[in-house]
C-alpha cells in the first residue's frame, strides 16, 4: 500500500509541476499579448518565472530568452534583500533595471510581484522585458559610462497596495524617446505578474496547498540531481578554449577553462580581455546566465531550468575583465559578447564529448537599432535632410546562421542562443517610417561540411520617402567569422555598408544619407565534418534551393552540378578523387 501511495504522490507532484509550467507560460503570454514594443510582442524578448519565498526560481516560461531568465533567476534575491518578503503587502510590485543586479543593461526592466494566500506570502512572480528605448545615448555601444546609456531605476516600489507609483512613470515618460511604448510595457509587466499570481492561487486551492515549500523542495532537489547525473556522464577534467571576436575598436579574447567533476561544472574566464572603453562590456550576472545556458544545452538539456539545475554550474571571471565589468563601465550592448559565451564553452565541451557539440554560429544577435529625426543625424546628413524628417526609435531583431550539428545541418537565420524571434517586416514598417527593401537568405554563407552551417541573410533598409536615419550599429562576426569543427569550414563573415557603395563600421552610431539605404549581410554558421563526405545528392539539393552556388559546390564539396541544376555523378567522383589525392 505504501508503494502505491508513493507512486500516487509522485504522479500528483508531476501534475502540479505541469500546472506550474502552464501558469508561468500564461504569465508570459499575457506579457506578449499586452506589450506595446515590437521587441516584446513580436520578438518575445522577455522572461517570466515563479519563485519561492526565498527567491529561488522554481519554473520559467518556455517563452523567453536565456539571458533574461537566467539573470532574473539570480536577480530576484536582490529584490528580497532590499524589501524582505515579510515587509511586502498584497498589491505590491517592485521594479529595477540595474544592470549589475538583473539582466545586464538599462533597457531590460524587471518587475517582481509577491503572491499572498490567506494573508501569508507564498512566493513571487518576476518578469523582464526589453524596452525599445530608455533614454541617454540609446541602445548602442558608444557610451563611455553607464550614466550616458539611459535612465537608471534602482530597486524600488512600482505599485504599493494596488496604487501605482505615478511619480516614477512620469520620470520615465520624460526621459525616453518612446514614452507611450515604454510606459505600456511597464504596465504589461505588472499585468503579467498579476495573471501569474491569480493562476497560482487557483492551482494551490485545487491541490489544497497552503504553501509551496514542499513542492519547491521536491522540484529543486530532483532538478539538481538530474543535472548532476548528466554532468557525471562526462569525462572529468579541465578543458580550455579561446575565442576571438571583433570588439569595438580592437579584437576581444574570450578565454575559458572548464572543470568538470562529480560536484558540477565550473567555468573560469581568467585570461579574457580587460574591460572596454565602449558599451560592449558584460556584467557577471549576464556572463553567468549565458555560460550556464551553454553548458546546460549539452549536459542537461532535458532538465528543467530552475535554481536546482542551475546550482550545478558555477562561473568566475576576474573583476575588471570584459566579462565582469564593475560599475560604472558602459554595458548597453552586452549581448554582443554575451551571446558568444555558449560558443566559447562549446569549444571546451567539444573536447570532452566531440560527437555532441555543434560548430560555432553567428550567435551574436544582429539588433538593427534605427533612429530618425534631425537630432539623430550627423552634421552632413542633417544639412541634407528635409525639415519634416520624422523622429522615431525602432529595433529590428535579425539572426545569422547557426553552427552545423554533428548529424544535421545548422539552422539558417535562427537566433541561437538568444532564442528571440524575428519581427515581421510588416509589423516594423507599421510602427516606424522605414522600408525593408530586401530580406533573403545569403547564398554560400553557411560553412562547408559533411553537415553544412546555417545561412545568414541579406537585408536592405531605407527611410520612407528617402528620409535619412541613423543606425546604432552593434554587429559581430564581421572580422572573425564562425569556425567549423572536425574539418568543417568557416561560415561567411558579416558585412555592413550603404547601397551607394560606402562601407560602414560594424559598431557605433552612423547616419544613412537621404535616398541611400543600409545594407547588411548577416554571417553564416560554421560547418561540421569533412565537406567531401557530404552526400552529393544533398549538395545538389542545396544548389537547387539556392543555398549553395554551383561554383562553391565544386570548390568546397567536389560536386559538379550542371547548368540545369542536375548532379553530374561521374564528374563529381573524379573531382573528389583528384582533390582528395596527395597530388591534388
PyMOL commands that set and color helices and strands:
alter all, ss='L'
color gray80, all
select helices_A, chain A and resi 2-34+38-41+66-82+85-87+146-148+166-173+179-206+213-231+284-299+307-310+335-338+341-352+374-376+379-383+425-431+464-466+531-533+536-544+550-557+569-580
alter helices_A, ss='H'
color red, helices_A
select strands_A, chain A and resi 46-51+57-60+93-96+108-117+120-130+156-160+163-164+237-245+252-261+264-268+313-316+366-372+392-398+434-441+457-463+469-474+495-498+507-512+517-521
alter strands_A, ss='S'
color yellow, strands_A
deselect
rebuild
show_as cartoon
